[in-house]
Amino acid sequence: MAERNLQPAPRTIVHGGNLHEAARRYGIAYEAWLDLSTGINPHGYSVPPVPADAWRRLPDEGDALAGCAARYYGAPGVENVLPVAGSQAAIRALPALLPRASAGVAPLAYGEYAPAFERNGHRVMPLDIGRAALPADLTHVIVANPNNPTAERSSTAQLLGWHAQLAARGGTLIVDEAFADATPAESLAPHVHRRGLVVLRSVGKFFGLAGVRAGFVLAEPRWIDILRDTLGAWTVGGPSRHAVLAAFADRDWQHAMRSRLADDGARLADLLREQRFTVHATPLFAWTADSRAHALHEALARRGIWTRYFAAPSSVRFGLPASEAEWTCLAVALRECVEAIENTGNPHAQS
């Protein structure tokens, strides 16, 4: 019998929001959890009723969605915008369309980037987000701004400098701005007419509409055409298009939500600093690297509070509570868990 040519098992990619796994692991009912494991806005946009035709007809890709997105994001024009089934679809598709080369990804970043490039024959290299000059052997760079989960921010000047370096090598800068809606002035969307610059945007985080699975690729028209041909028709369904159009048009909601999230993000950071954690934060999540991180994650989980733990470096990311009751629950649990960890060394001890 001929031997089968078995490929290595794909890397397991862990995401937040995996409450069913948490419920099984800790024996706490799914409905009883306080889920802080994602950076999704808990005060999501209230979508108006969906017209019946949105369910019955094929999505009309000649509608106003791309133009509305161009205005909302500040892209040069509708020809620079492609609606996709969440930015995840573009992350998976882009590596196969780029020349195989070295690709820089931060050591701690969104978990889909490196595997997507590795699967398509690229050599993934660690990226130092803080440096101005890129290594000479890097051809492609994938960076989130702000970075998820570390909350590091890159200035527009730095990113455009990186783009210039990569463009001179025939390379590409991909900037994931999934968490940029809360601070839109930092976006590179106005610059996507430049060759070799791709910006990914997500509707799920700021608008709290992760379930609609809608996002956008912003790039020069050549790349938009290539991706459109690759991904095919009807990437965003009719009900999702309805939801996004309404959310993008509601400027009053956006303005009020940016103010609210700025306050909530600062409140979360302060809550962690009260327990002597060094915090890096965005308006939608806070991250701390600390020797107590794993013990804290476990102790909170045994109380039904689900956070996102990262092993290297040992760190925890917290999303925002949705109500005053949840804020109180988190504050009490943090205080008691930290006290138990520091006094006994046992994360399961009761205060």
Residue frames relative to the residue before (quaternion, step in Angstrom):
aa qw qx qy qz dx dy dz
M 1.0000 0.0000 0.0000 0.0000 0.00 0.00 0.00
A 0.4489 -0.6922 0.4935 0.2755 3.57 -0.87 0.95
E 0.4730 -0.6649 0.4971 0.2949 3.53 -1.05 0.77
R 0.4092 -0.6895 0.5399 0.2563 3.53 -1.06 0.77
N 0.3758 -0.7078 0.5524 0.2295 3.54 -1.05 0.78
L 0.0852 -0.8358 0.5423 0.0122 3.54 0.11 1.33
Q 0.3233 -0.7353 0.5679 0.1797 3.54 -0.92 0.97
P 0.5967 -0.5516 0.4196 0.4045 3.61 -1.12 0.50
A 0.5644 -0.5974 0.4449 0.3558 3.54 -1.10 0.72
P 0.5101 -0.6491 0.4551 0.3338 3.60 -0.93 0.78
R 0.5830 -0.5856 0.4393 0.3526 3.51 -1.19 0.62
T 0.4108 -0.6956 0.5305 0.2569 3.57 -0.95 0.90
I 0.1644 -0.7896 0.5876 0.0646 3.56 -0.79 1.06
V 0.1889 -0.7973 0.5687 0.0717 3.55 -0.65 1.15
H 0.0868 -0.7803 0.6183 0.0361 3.55 -1.02 0.87
G 0.5480 -0.5690 0.4830 0.3777 3.54 -1.29 0.29
G 0.6764 0.5039 -0.3563 0.4021 3.54 -1.31 0.11
N 0.5092 0.6679 -0.4014 0.3654 3.58 1.31 0.08
L 0.0187 0.8666 -0.4975 0.0351 3.55 0.73 1.09
H 0.5933 0.5637 -0.3834 0.4281 3.60 1.05 -0.61
E 0.6336 0.5159 -0.3231 0.4775 3.56 1.05 -0.77
A 0.6543 0.5066 -0.3127 0.4664 3.60 0.93 -0.86
A 0.6454 0.5270 -0.3261 0.4466 3.60 0.94 -0.86
R 0.6638 0.4898 -0.3069 0.4746 3.59 0.95 -0.83
R 0.6944 0.5098 -0.2901 0.4169 3.57 0.85 -0.97
Y 0.8070 0.2946 -0.1302 0.4950 3.57 0.91 -0.91
G 0.4530 -0.7291 0.4303 0.2793 3.58 1.25 0.06
I 0.5117 0.5965 -0.4389 0.4355 3.56 1.11 0.72
A 0.5456 -0.6503 0.4150 0.3273 3.59 -0.83 0.99
Y 0.6265 -0.5755 0.3869 0.3558 3.56 -1.05 0.85
E 0.7059 0.4931 -0.2672 0.4326 3.57 0.87 -0.99
A 0.6551 0.5569 -0.3059 0.4087 3.58 1.21 -0.45
W 0.5676 0.6439 -0.3737 0.3517 3.60 1.23 -0.24
L 0.2640 -0.6599 0.6721 0.2075 3.48 -1.38 0.50
D 0.1620 -0.8345 0.5240 0.0530 3.56 -0.27 1.28
L 0.0431 0.7867 -0.6102 0.0831 3.55 -0.51 1.28
S 0.4285 0.7590 -0.4060 0.2748 3.57 1.28 0.33
T 0.7159 0.3577 -0.2618 0.5394 3.61 1.23 -0.02
G 0.4413 -0.6672 0.5199 0.2998 3.54 -1.33 0.10
I 0.3517 0.7502 -0.4863 0.2776 3.57 1.16 0.57
N 0.5316 -0.6361 0.4617 0.3157 3.56 -0.94 0.91
P 0.3151 -0.7744 0.5117 0.1980 3.64 -0.60 1.04
H 0.6663 0.4394 -0.2950 0.5253 3.59 1.30 -0.15
G 0.0087 -0.8826 0.4701 -0.0018 3.54 0.83 1.02
Y 0.6290 -0.5464 0.4103 0.3707 3.52 -1.27 0.53
S 0.3601 -0.7273 0.5471 0.2050 3.56 -0.98 0.89
V 0.2673 -0.8041 0.5145 0.1315 3.56 -0.24 1.30
P 0.4407 -0.6812 0.5061 0.2927 3.62 -0.87 0.85
P 0.6990 -0.4748 0.3098 0.4358 3.61 -1.18 0.44
V 0.4259 -0.7142 0.5038 0.2337 3.54 -0.98 0.93
P 0.4481 -0.6852 0.4948 0.2914 3.63 -0.76 0.95
A 0.6052 -0.5927 0.3905 0.3603 3.57 -1.04 0.75
D 0.6367 0.5549 -0.3388 0.4146 3.60 0.98 -0.76
A 0.5762 0.5936 -0.3824 0.4117 3.60 1.14 -0.52
W 0.6755 0.4610 -0.2779 0.5040 3.58 1.19 -0.56
R 0.7468 0.4657 -0.2173 0.4221 3.56 0.97 -0.86
R 0.7468 0.3854 -0.2076 0.5006 3.58 1.09 -0.67
L 0.5655 -0.5401 0.4790 0.3987 3.55 -1.25 0.33
P 0.5874 -0.5784 0.4117 0.3885 3.62 -1.04 0.65
D 0.3249 -0.7482 0.5523 0.1721 3.56 -0.91 0.96
E 0.2118 -0.8225 0.5175 0.1043 3.56 -0.17 1.27
G 0.5965 0.5338 -0.3726 0.4694 3.56 1.29 0.13
D 0.4366 0.7025 -0.4614 0.3209 3.56 1.26 0.24
A 0.7077 -0.4976 0.3217 0.3849 3.56 -1.30 -0.14
L 0.3841 0.7801 -0.4569 0.1874 3.61 1.23 -0.09
A 0.6940 0.4699 -0.2992 0.4561 3.62 0.73 -0.96
G 0.6620 0.5017 -0.3092 0.4631 3.59 0.95 -0.83
C 0.6362 0.5204 -0.3211 0.4704 3.56 1.02 -0.80
A 0.6526 0.5052 -0.3088 0.4728 3.58 1.02 -0.81
A 0.6202 0.5394 -0.3499 0.4493 3.59 0.97 -0.77
R 0.6699 0.4795 -0.3009 0.4805 3.59 0.95 -0.83
Y 0.6696 0.5135 -0.3112 0.4372 3.58 0.86 -0.93
Y 0.7547 0.3886 -0.2144 0.4833 3.59 0.86 -0.94
G 0.4407 -0.6987 0.4603 0.3254 3.59 1.17 -0.43
A 0.3065 0.7469 -0.5252 0.2689 3.58 1.13 0.64
P 0.6521 -0.5508 0.3371 0.3973 3.61 -1.11 0.55
G 0.8030 -0.1795 0.1370 0.5515 3.61 0.95 -0.74
V 0.7065 -0.4599 0.3216 0.4312 3.56 -1.29 0.19
E 0.6148 0.5651 -0.3507 0.4238 3.61 1.11 -0.58
N 0.6615 0.4945 -0.2974 0.4790 3.59 1.29 -0.22
V 0.6842 0.4858 -0.2544 0.4808 3.60 1.27 0.07
L 0.0004 0.7751 -0.6318 0.0057 3.56 -1.01 0.90
P 0.3119 -0.7269 0.5766 0.2045 3.62 -0.69 1.03
V 0.0174 -0.7951 0.6057 -0.0248 3.57 -0.99 0.89
A 0.6017 -0.5748 0.4205 0.3615 3.55 -1.29 0.33
G 0.7607 -0.2292 0.1119 0.5969 3.55 0.64 1.17
S 0.5835 -0.5920 0.4107 0.3747 3.60 -1.06 0.63
Q 0.4802 0.6726 -0.4191 0.3759 3.57 1.28 -0.34
A 0.6331 0.5440 -0.3390 0.4340 3.60 0.96 -0.82
A 0.6763 0.4810 -0.2923 0.4753 3.58 0.98 -0.81
I 0.6094 0.5565 -0.3536 0.4404 3.59 1.01 -0.77
R 0.6843 0.4737 -0.2786 0.4793 3.57 1.02 -0.80
A 0.7219 0.4729 -0.2578 0.4346 3.60 0.97 -0.81
L 0.6464 0.5933 -0.3372 0.3413 3.60 0.86 -0.92
P 0.6515 0.5386 -0.3657 0.3895 3.68 0.76 -0.80
A 0.6552 0.5150 -0.3215 0.4496 3.60 1.05 -0.68
L 0.6907 0.4841 -0.2721 0.4632 3.59 1.19 -0.47
L 0.6414 0.5158 -0.3153 0.4724 3.58 1.26 -0.29
P 0.5733 -0.5680 0.4443 0.3890 3.62 -1.10 0.55
R 0.4954 -0.6592 0.4687 0.3167 3.59 -0.87 0.89
A 0.2103 0.7579 -0.5775 0.2189 3.54 -0.75 1.10
S 0.6549 -0.4489 0.3890 0.4672 3.56 -1.24 -0.41
A 0.1114 -0.7941 0.5972 0.0195 3.56 -1.00 0.94
G 0.2682 -0.7870 0.5398 0.1318 3.57 -0.75 1.05
V 0.0430 0.7721 -0.6297 0.0741 3.55 -0.89 1.06
A 0.5238 -0.6307 0.4619 0.3385 3.60 -0.93 0.83
P 0.5871 -0.6064 0.3957 0.3620 3.63 -0.99 0.76
L 0.7635 0.1591 -0.1156 0.6151 3.59 1.08 -0.67
A 0.2658 0.7387 -0.5551 0.2748 3.52 -0.25 1.37
Y 0.7327 -0.3547 0.3076 0.4926 3.57 -1.29 -0.07
G 0.4927 -0.7600 0.3550 0.2317 3.53 -0.65 1.21
E 0.6006 0.6006 -0.3616 0.3843 3.62 1.19 -0.20
Y 0.5779 0.6443 -0.3879 0.3169 3.61 1.05 -0.64
A 0.7278 0.4615 -0.2706 0.4292 3.56 0.53 -1.18
P 0.6750 0.4790 -0.3278 0.4556 3.66 0.78 -0.82
A 0.6322 0.5395 -0.3454 0.4358 3.60 0.98 -0.78
F 0.6910 0.4532 -0.2840 0.4862 3.59 0.95 -0.80
E 0.6333 0.5310 -0.3374 0.4507 3.59 0.99 -0.74
R 0.6423 0.5400 -0.3259 0.4355 3.59 0.95 -0.85
N 0.7452 0.3859 -0.2064 0.5031 3.55 1.13 -0.62
G 0.6802 -0.5749 0.2670 0.3683 3.55 1.13 0.67
H 0.4894 0.6419 -0.4538 0.3775 3.59 1.19 0.25
R 0.3793 -0.6854 0.5671 0.2545 3.56 -1.21 0.48
V 0.2219 -0.8051 0.5406 0.1018 3.57 -0.40 1.25
M 0.0837 -0.7971 0.5980 -0.0091 3.53 -0.88 1.06
P 0.5412 -0.6255 0.4401 0.3494 3.62 -1.07 0.65
L 0.2220 -0.7843 0.5724 0.0896 3.55 -0.97 0.94
D 0.2693 -0.7272 0.6112 0.1584 3.56 -0.94 0.94
I 0.3396 -0.7832 0.4841 0.1921 3.57 -0.26 1.29
G 0.6939 0.5339 -0.2838 0.3911 3.58 1.02 -0.69
R 0.6247 0.5812 -0.3560 0.3812 3.61 1.13 -0.32
A 0.4641 -0.6856 0.4887 0.2752 3.57 -1.11 0.68
A 0.7569 0.3186 -0.1761 0.5427 3.57 0.92 -0.93
L 0.3385 -0.7455 0.5417 0.1903 3.56 -0.85 0.97
P 0.5944 -0.5441 0.4361 0.4006 3.61 -1.15 0.49
A 0.5691 -0.6494 0.3946 0.3141 3.57 -0.99 0.88
D 0.7063 0.4702 -0.2727 0.4536 3.59 1.14 -0.52
L 0.5264 0.6062 -0.4305 0.4124 3.59 1.23 0.24
T 0.1954 -0.7928 0.5699 0.0920 3.57 -0.93 0.96
H 0.7810 0.1433 -0.0645 0.6044 3.56 1.03 -0.83
V 0.0863 -0.7749 0.6239 0.0543 3.57 -1.15 0.66
I 0.1034 -0.7652 0.6342 0.0401 3.53 -1.01 0.93
V 0.1014 0.8051 -0.5696 0.1305 3.55 -0.55 1.18
A 0.2779 -0.7282 0.5997 0.1811 3.55 -1.09 0.75
N 0.0305 -0.8004 0.5986 -0.0087 3.57 -0.99 0.82
P 0.4116 -0.3525 -0.7821 0.3076 1.53 -0.64 2.43
N 0.5783 -0.6076 0.4219 0.3441 3.53 -1.22 0.58
N 0.2169 -0.7430 0.6234 0.1111 3.51 -1.16 0.77
P 0.5937 -0.2301 -0.7700 0.0402 1.65 -1.39 2.11
T 0.5438 0.7031 -0.3773 0.2601 3.61 1.18 -0.34
A 0.3926 -0.7559 0.4400 0.2846 3.61 1.31 -0.18
E 0.3631 0.7239 -0.5083 0.2930 3.63 1.20 0.29
R 0.1984 -0.7751 0.5924 0.0942 3.54 -1.07 0.82
S 0.2022 -0.7435 0.6260 0.1198 3.53 -1.17 0.71
S 0.4485 -0.6978 0.4857 0.2755 3.57 -0.88 0.89
T 0.6388 -0.5111 0.4074 0.4058 3.55 -1.26 0.39
A 0.6436 0.5302 -0.3255 0.4457 3.58 0.96 -0.85
Q 0.6575 0.5086 -0.3197 0.4548 3.58 0.92 -0.85
L 0.6958 0.4797 -0.2859 0.4516 3.57 0.84 -0.97
L 0.6529 0.4847 -0.3258 0.4824 3.59 0.98 -0.72
G 0.6025 0.5363 -0.3540 0.4734 3.58 1.14 -0.55
W 0.6282 0.5149 -0.3229 0.4859 3.58 1.01 -0.80
H 0.6516 0.5230 -0.3259 0.4423 3.56 0.90 -0.92
A 0.6459 0.5224 -0.3276 0.4502 3.58 0.92 -0.84
Q 0.6477 0.5158 -0.3194 0.4610 3.58 0.98 -0.83
L 0.6960 0.4714 -0.2756 0.4662 3.58 0.89 -0.94
A 0.6370 0.5370 -0.3344 0.4405 3.59 0.95 -0.85
A 0.6339 0.5329 -0.3301 0.4530 3.60 1.05 -0.70
R 0.6972 0.4260 -0.2608 0.5143 3.58 1.26 -0.43
G 0.5210 -0.6215 0.4220 0.4053 3.57 1.26 -0.05
G 0.5017 0.6760 -0.3983 0.3641 3.55 1.24 0.45
T 0.4133 -0.7073 0.5369 0.2018 3.53 -1.38 -0.04
L 0.1900 -0.7325 0.6421 0.1229 3.54 -1.15 0.77
I 0.0874 -0.7721 0.6291 0.0194 3.56 -0.77 1.12
V 0.0775 -0.8032 0.5906 0.0000 3.58 -0.63 1.14
D 0.2049 -0.7686 0.5989 0.0924 3.55 -0.66 1.15
E 0.0580 -0.8175 0.5728 -0.0148 3.55 -0.51 1.22
A 0.1099 0.8417 -0.5203 0.0937 3.58 1.01 0.82
F 0.7719 0.3176 -0.1661 0.5252 3.60 1.09 -0.69
A 0.4553 0.7307 -0.4148 0.2943 3.60 1.24 0.30
D 0.5027 0.6879 -0.4302 0.2984 3.63 1.14 -0.34
A 0.6394 0.5359 -0.3335 0.4390 3.58 1.09 -0.62
T 0.7690 0.1778 -0.1071 0.6046 3.60 1.24 -0.45
P 0.0630 -0.8837 0.4613 0.0475 3.61 0.67 1.08
A 0.5617 0.6204 -0.3984 0.3753 3.60 1.11 -0.45
E 0.6518 0.5327 -0.3103 0.4418 3.62 1.20 -0.44
S 0.4979 0.7015 -0.4085 0.3052 3.60 1.25 -0.14
L 0.3698 -0.7031 0.5642 0.2248 3.54 -1.24 0.61
A 0.3144 0.7912 -0.4824 0.2061 3.60 1.24 0.12
P 0.6644 0.5093 -0.3452 0.4242 3.68 0.85 -0.73
H 0.7103 0.4803 -0.2499 0.4497 3.60 1.21 -0.40
V 0.4696 0.7397 -0.4133 0.2479 3.61 1.24 -0.06
H 0.4689 0.6358 -0.4707 0.3928 3.60 1.21 0.22
R 0.5674 0.6161 -0.3799 0.3927 3.59 1.23 -0.32
R 0.5203 -0.6381 0.4733 0.3132 3.56 -1.02 0.82
G 0.8241 0.2474 -0.1831 0.4755 3.56 -0.98 0.88
L 0.6356 0.4681 -0.3539 0.5016 3.59 1.20 0.40
V 0.0015 0.7853 -0.6169 0.0527 3.56 -0.77 1.11
V 0.0974 -0.7813 0.6156 0.0348 3.58 -0.87 0.98
L 0.1893 -0.7755 0.5967 0.0824 3.56 -0.94 0.98
R 0.0621 -0.7986 0.5984 0.0140 3.56 -0.90 0.94
S 0.2059 -0.7788 0.5866 0.0842 3.52 -1.16 0.73
V 0.3717 -0.7154 0.5481 0.2229 3.56 -1.06 0.78
G 0.6006 0.6575 -0.3397 0.3027 3.57 1.10 -0.70
K 0.6998 0.5186 -0.2974 0.3909 3.59 0.86 -0.89
F 0.7713 0.3682 -0.2086 0.4754 3.59 0.40 -1.21
F 0.7384 0.4048 -0.2319 0.4869 3.57 0.88 -0.90
G 0.3922 -0.7414 0.4697 0.2753 3.60 1.23 -0.13
L 0.5308 0.6285 -0.3911 0.4126 3.57 1.14 0.67
A 0.0721 0.8458 -0.5247 0.0640 3.57 0.92 0.90
G 0.6474 0.5656 -0.3185 0.3994 3.58 1.07 -0.69
V 0.6101 0.5647 -0.3776 0.4077 3.61 1.12 -0.35
R 0.2238 -0.8111 0.5075 0.1855 3.60 1.29 -0.35
A 0.4384 0.6578 -0.4870 0.3714 3.52 0.57 1.21
G 0.1203 0.7670 -0.6234 0.0927 3.52 -1.05 0.83
F 0.3224 -0.7469 0.5531 0.1799 3.56 -1.31 -0.04
V 0.2377 -0.7013 0.6510 0.1668 3.49 -1.26 0.66
L 0.1124 -0.7699 0.6271 0.0368 3.55 -0.89 1.02
A 0.2630 0.7604 -0.5419 0.2428 3.58 -0.60 1.14
E 0.6755 -0.4351 0.3701 0.4662 3.55 -1.30 -0.03
P 0.6656 -0.5475 0.3249 0.3894 3.63 -1.08 0.66
R 0.5944 0.5770 -0.3754 0.4158 3.60 1.03 -0.70
W 0.6972 0.4545 -0.2728 0.4827 3.59 0.92 -0.90
I 0.5975 0.5524 -0.3623 0.4545 3.57 1.05 -0.66
D 0.6662 0.4996 -0.3004 0.4650 3.59 0.91 -0.89
I 0.6553 0.5104 -0.3168 0.4579 3.59 0.94 -0.86
L 0.6868 0.4735 -0.2887 0.4698 3.58 0.88 -0.89
R 0.6134 0.5421 -0.3540 0.4523 3.58 1.00 -0.75
D 0.6678 0.4924 -0.2937 0.4747 3.58 0.94 -0.88
T 0.6655 0.5143 -0.2991 0.4508 3.59 1.03 -0.78
L 0.7533 0.4124 -0.2141 0.4654 3.57 0.84 -0.98
G 0.4102 -0.7460 0.4484 0.2725 3.57 1.17 -0.41
A 0.7095 -0.4846 0.3337 0.3879 3.51 -1.38 -0.03
W 0.8531 0.2502 -0.1495 0.4328 3.51 -1.43 0.27
T 0.1851 0.8180 -0.5257 0.1422 3.59 0.90 0.86
V 0.7596 0.2313 -0.1445 0.5905 3.59 1.16 -0.55
G 0.4040 -0.7614 0.4627 0.2072 3.57 -0.61 1.17
G 0.7055 -0.4981 0.3221 0.3877 3.54 -1.29 0.42
P 0.6800 0.4708 -0.3155 0.4652 3.65 0.77 -0.86
S 0.6422 0.5137 -0.3286 0.4644 3.59 1.04 -0.72
R 0.6278 0.5267 -0.3353 0.4647 3.59 0.99 -0.77
H 0.6251 0.5338 -0.3288 0.4650 3.58 1.01 -0.82
A 0.6742 0.5035 -0.3005 0.4490 3.59 0.87 -0.96
V 0.6904 0.4853 -0.2866 0.4535 3.58 0.88 -0.94
L 0.6254 0.5352 -0.3425 0.4529 3.59 0.94 -0.78
A 0.6659 0.4948 -0.3056 0.4672 3.57 0.94 -0.87
A 0.6706 0.5087 -0.2999 0.4490 3.59 0.91 -0.92
F 0.6751 0.4954 -0.2997 0.4572 3.60 0.91 -0.87
A 0.6830 0.5015 -0.2906 0.4445 3.59 1.07 -0.67
D 0.6524 0.5456 -0.3072 0.4270 3.58 1.19 -0.50
R 0.1277 -0.8445 0.5184 0.0412 3.56 0.30 1.26
D 0.6137 0.5494 -0.3579 0.4399 3.59 1.03 -0.70
W 0.6453 0.5084 -0.3201 0.4719 3.59 0.95 -0.87
Q 0.6528 0.5275 -0.3206 0.4391 3.58 0.88 -0.90
H 0.6667 0.5050 -0.3025 0.4572 3.57 0.89 -0.95
A 0.6815 0.4794 -0.2934 0.4686 3.58 0.86 -0.94
M 0.6688 0.5080 -0.3127 0.4437 3.60 0.97 -0.81
R 0.6147 0.5345 -0.3652 0.4506 3.60 0.99 -0.67
S 0.6476 0.5070 -0.3155 0.4733 3.57 1.00 -0.77
R 0.6683 0.5056 -0.3024 0.4542 3.57 0.91 -0.92
L 0.6861 0.4830 -0.2957 0.4566 3.59 0.88 -0.91
A 0.5934 0.5486 -0.3727 0.4561 3.60 1.06 -0.62
D 0.6668 0.4871 -0.2965 0.4798 3.59 0.97 -0.84
D 0.6822 0.4906 -0.2939 0.4554 3.59 0.88 -0.93
G 0.6423 0.5234 -0.3266 0.4547 3.58 0.99 -0.79
A 0.6518 0.4969 -0.3073 0.4835 3.58 1.01 -0.80
R 0.6300 0.5364 -0.3305 0.4541 3.58 1.03 -0.77
L 0.6554 0.5062 -0.3106 0.4666 3.58 0.95 -0.86
A 0.6523 0.5117 -0.3151 0.4619 3.57 0.93 -0.87
D 0.6510 0.5121 -0.3132 0.4646 3.59 0.97 -0.84
L 0.6248 0.5505 -0.3363 0.4397 3.58 1.00 -0.81
L 0.6849 0.4625 -0.2798 0.4887 3.58 0.98 -0.80
R 0.6425 0.5238 -0.3325 0.4498 3.58 1.00 -0.75
E 0.5727 0.5892 -0.3787 0.4259 3.59 1.14 -0.56
Q 0.7145 0.3882 -0.2394 0.5306 3.58 1.20 -0.53
R 0.5565 -0.6686 0.3468 0.3507 3.55 1.27 0.60
F 0.3919 0.6638 -0.5259 0.3595 3.55 0.97 0.89
T 0.3690 -0.6696 0.5928 0.2533 3.56 -1.15 0.69
V 0.1269 -0.8504 0.5105 -0.0099 3.54 -0.50 1.24
H 0.0908 -0.7195 0.6851 0.0689 3.51 -1.22 0.77
A 0.0025 -0.8589 0.5055 -0.0828 3.56 -0.58 1.12
T 0.1770 -0.6854 0.6882 0.1594 3.48 -1.45 0.37
P 0.6760 -0.4706 0.3347 0.4578 3.63 -1.15 0.03
L 0.7469 0.4195 -0.2217 0.4658 3.63 1.17 -0.43
F 0.8096 0.0317 -0.0334 0.5851 3.61 1.16 -0.26
A 0.2177 -0.7410 0.6190 0.1426 3.53 -1.36 0.36
W 0.1395 -0.7936 0.5914 0.0310 3.55 -1.06 0.82
T 0.0079 0.7949 -0.6066 0.0144 3.55 -1.04 0.80
A 0.2058 -0.7358 0.6349 0.1145 3.53 -1.00 0.94
D 0.1851 0.7914 -0.5371 0.2259 3.56 -0.49 1.22
S 0.5767 -0.6031 0.4239 0.3523 3.58 -1.11 0.65
R 0.6731 0.4875 -0.2910 0.4739 3.59 1.21 -0.45
A 0.3943 0.7853 -0.4378 0.1902 3.59 1.30 -0.19
H 0.7034 0.4579 -0.2956 0.4562 3.61 0.74 -0.96
A 0.6457 0.5126 -0.3220 0.4654 3.58 0.95 -0.85
L 0.6523 0.5100 -0.3199 0.4606 3.58 0.98 -0.79
H 0.6359 0.5326 -0.3237 0.4553 3.58 0.93 -0.89
E 0.6794 0.4863 -0.2856 0.4694 3.58 0.92 -0.92
A 0.6695 0.5074 -0.3091 0.4458 3.56 0.88 -0.92
L 0.6563 0.4921 -0.3125 0.4790 3.59 0.97 -0.81
A 0.6347 0.5369 -0.3377 0.4414 3.59 0.97 -0.80
R 0.6646 0.4945 -0.3153 0.4629 3.60 0.97 -0.74
R 0.6633 0.4333 -0.3020 0.5302 3.57 1.32 -0.12
G 0.5827 -0.6190 0.3615 0.3828 3.57 1.25 0.17
I 0.5597 0.5479 -0.4132 0.4645 3.58 1.16 0.57
W 0.1645 -0.8292 0.5325 0.0422 3.57 -0.44 1.24
T 0.0346 -0.7801 0.6239 -0.0317 3.55 -0.72 1.18
R 0.4705 -0.6532 0.5034 0.3139 3.58 -1.26 0.05
Y 0.1536 -0.8022 0.5744 0.0548 3.58 -0.63 1.17
F 0.1201 -0.7619 0.6338 0.0574 3.55 -1.13 0.80
A 0.4167 -0.7572 0.4543 0.2159 3.57 -0.83 1.00
A 0.8221 0.1366 -0.0407 0.5512 3.61 0.96 -0.77
P 0.4248 -0.4188 -0.7462 0.2955 1.49 -0.45 2.46
S 0.6404 -0.5151 0.3918 0.4136 3.54 -1.25 0.41
S 0.2286 0.7820 -0.5224 0.2516 3.55 -0.39 1.26
V 0.2299 -0.7571 0.5992 0.1223 3.54 -1.31 0.41
R 0.1735 -0.7518 0.6261 0.1121 3.53 -1.13 0.78
F 0.1688 -0.7787 0.6017 0.0552 3.54 -1.02 0.97
G 0.2617 -0.7166 0.6214 0.1783 3.54 -1.06 0.81
L 0.6544 -0.5445 0.3706 0.3714 3.57 -1.31 0.02
P 0.4396 -0.6313 0.5605 0.3066 3.59 -1.08 0.66
A 0.4522 -0.7276 0.4637 0.2260 3.55 -1.18 0.64
S 0.8054 0.1700 -0.0536 0.5653 3.61 1.13 -0.51
E 0.6602 -0.4888 0.3740 0.4306 3.56 -1.27 0.22
A 0.6127 0.5425 -0.3551 0.4518 3.59 1.04 -0.70
E 0.6696 0.4835 -0.3027 0.4756 3.59 0.99 -0.79
W 0.6119 0.5333 -0.3510 0.4669 3.60 1.04 -0.70
T 0.6613 0.4992 -0.3061 0.4688 3.58 0.93 -0.87
C 0.6303 0.5392 -0.3233 0.4555 3.56 0.97 -0.87
L 0.6800 0.4828 -0.2904 0.4692 3.58 0.89 -0.92
A 0.6529 0.5263 -0.3233 0.4384 3.60 0.89 -0.91
V 0.6709 0.4867 -0.2954 0.4751 3.58 0.89 -0.93
A 0.6758 0.4994 -0.3015 0.4505 3.58 0.87 -0.95
L 0.6322 0.5280 -0.3388 0.4547 3.60 0.94 -0.79
R 0.6753 0.5018 -0.3002 0.4495 3.55 0.82 -1.01
E 0.7162 0.4544 -0.2674 0.4573 3.59 0.80 -0.97
C 0.6614 0.5037 -0.3195 0.4546 3.60 0.96 -0.78
V 0.6599 0.4947 -0.3154 0.4693 3.59 0.92 -0.85
E 0.6321 0.5283 -0.3324 0.4592 3.58 0.98 -0.80
A 0.6692 0.4976 -0.3009 0.4627 3.58 0.93 -0.88
I 0.6503 0.5168 -0.3148 0.4593 3.58 0.97 -0.85
E 0.7307 0.4419 -0.2536 0.4544 3.57 0.82 -0.96
N 0.7080 0.4679 -0.2771 0.4506 3.59 1.01 -0.72
T 0.8142 0.2499 -0.1033 0.5137 3.57 1.00 -0.77
G 0.3923 -0.7059 0.4937 0.3226 3.55 1.18 -0.51
N 0.6431 0.5018 -0.3078 0.4898 3.57 1.32 0.01
P 0.3286 -0.7846 0.4885 0.1946 3.61 -0.35 1.19
H 0.6819 0.4834 -0.2941 0.4634 3.61 1.21 -0.34
A 0.4481 0.6951 -0.4559 0.3290 3.56 1.29 0.00
Q 0.3617 -0.7203 0.5494 0.2201 3.56 -1.13 0.62
S 0.4391 -0.6922 0.5021 0.2756 3.58 -0.92 0.88
